[in-house]
Amino acid sequence: MRIRIVDAFTDRPFAGNPAGVVLLDSFPGDDWLQNVALEVNHAETAFAHPLPAGGGADWALRWFTPTTEVRMCGHATLATAHVLHSTGRATGTIRFATLSGVLTATVAPDGSLTLDFPTAPLTPVDVPEGVEEALGAKILAAFDTGPDVGNPVMELADEQTVRALAPDIAALARTAERGIIATAAAQEPGGGYDFVSRCFFPNSGIDEDPVTGSAHTALAPFWSERLGRTHLTGLQASRRSGLVQVTHQGERTLLTGRAVTVIDGELHA
């Protein structure tokens, strides 16, 4: 069967966030799905199969990190939609049945893709003991993001602090339940992005996620409230880097980006 590696939230190879994409006739056992994700060893591998016509969704979609299944993943959904459109398996808006409900992906004439995801609820919380020390930076405020995103947003002082983070990953794994989303406002407004972020998820097998679509369902309402605008652009300042355009629409958040296929091969398993 075919397996593809797609770089998501970028328009060039070797940037953004790579995701494995495997299109199936049906889902095999979970052990097989997890083993393939471990073999691919990217932040997530997406598995999808078509659903009968006339239902509430067009494709079933699941996402696995190298160690576990996750409830929501933006970049691997973008990557899957890119594969379906680029291979002619789908046109127009695609409806995916997932653990987070029905999610849609729509392609624009310029080739960009827009995901329609539920907005993450933000609830102020105390910073867990030891997280600040593990992160190596002062945390100004922390917010729970609900079960789908599952990682708290933590506001830091400024963009430079976010970019300079070099957390103790082992200590972060001990003190953070799953991981953290670190964020700050852009240092220079008008520079092409409005806020920056970095995401560390050691307890999901991901020391640092290059570009995290699902995190932006929490970052969108967070920065929309602070900056007074509903249309924003986030820069995830990992080594690979990537841009996520967000539109906060109350209970829903739109995530827009591009994707490029870098590997198209055969899976012999």
Secondary structure, 3 states (H helix, E strand, C coil): CEEEEEEECCCCCCCCEEEEEEECCCCCCHHHHHHHHHHHCCCEEEEEEECCCCCCCCEEEEEECCCCEECCCHHHHHHHHHHHHHCCCCCCEEEEEECCEEEEEEECCCCCEEEEEECCCCEEECCCCCHHHHHCCCCCEEEECHHHHCCCEEECCCHHHHHCCCCCHHHHHHHCCCCEEEEEECCCCCCCCCEEEEEEEHHHCEEEECCCCCCHHHHHHHHHHHHCCCEEEEEECCCCCEEEEEEEECCEEEEEECEEEEEEEECCC
